[in-house]
Amino acid sequence: MGKRKFRVFASPDVLDVLKILSDNDPIKLRVDRIIDEMKQDKNLGDYIKRKPWPDRYVKTHEVTNLYRREIGGNHRLIYTIRGRKEDKVYQLPDLLTHKEYDTLFGYSTT
């Protein structure tokens, strides 16, 4: 039996960002690679501690966990994981610049 593929769903906000990028844009290529990793259940992101979670993720996406992956030096992909070990779904609510990420999570911007 082959490896199980897990599901990945991007929010309309993430899809809108990806639509405007060319197929060979480094950000789009990196996001595509990360989605492929998620489909193989490779969670290589950094867990975001609960205290700074923005309301827009808690209320709109009802997250119970939140992770980030760096996309190049200037972008962050935000995601949550739902389900059980055998039936896992990666949900991508946001793709942000580093500055947008810092502002949203209340960090000092550089």
N, C-alpha and C positions, 0 to 999 in steps of 0.2 A: 504494500500500500504506500502511495506517495505521500509527500509532506502535505499537511493540511494548509490551505490558504485562508487567511483571516480577512475579514472585510474592512474596508476603509471608506469613509464617507466624508467629503469636504462640504463645508457650509457654502451657501451662495456667496458669502463675502470672499472666501478663499477662491472659489471658482471664478468670480469676477476678476480678481487680481491675475489669476493664471491665464484667463482668456486674452488679456491685453498684451501678454508677453509672447514674443516669438518662440517657435518650437526649439530654437537653439539658444535661448536666453539662459545664462548660467543659473539663475534662480529657479526657473521652471525645470531645468534638468535636475537640479539638486532635489527639488520637491518630488519629482517623479521617482528618483532613486530612494528617497525616504519612504514613499508610499510602497514601493516594491519591498523594502525591508519590513515594513509593517505587515504586509500580506504574508510574510514568512514568520511573523510574530517576533521580530527583533525590535525590542523597545530600547532604543539607545539614547532616549532623551533624558533631560534632567527634570526631576520632580520639583514642582513649584509648591513651596510650603503653603498651607491653607490660609494663613492669616492675610496675605495680600491679594487673595483672589478677587478680581473685579466682579461687581454685581452682574454685569452683562453676561458673564459666563455662568454664574450660579442661577440667575433667574431665567435667562433665555435658553441655555443649554442644559440646565440642571446637572452640572458636573459634580462628581464626588471625588474626582482626582484630576490633576492638571499637570501637564508636562510641557516642556519647550525643547525645540531643537534649533540650533543655530543653522542658518542658511547663508553660507558665506560669512563675511564679517559684519554685515549690516542688516540682516533680516532674521526674524524669529518665527518659527512655525509653532503654534499653540495647539495642543491636542489633549483629548481625554480618552480613556479606555473604558469600555463597557462590556458587560457579559462575564462569562466564566472562562476558565482556562481552555475548555474545549470549544467554546463558541464566543470568541472575542471580536469586538468591533472597535476600531480606532476611528474617532470622530475628530475632524479638524475644524475648529470654529474660527481660527484666525491666522493670518499671515501678515506680520507687522515689520516695519523697519525697527532697528534697534532703538531709535529715539521714541517711536510710538510705544514700543514695549515698556521702556523705562517710565514714560509718562503714565501709561495705563496702570502699571503696578506700583507707582509711587516711588520709584528709584530716582536718584539724582542723575540727570542726563549729563553726558560728557560733551 
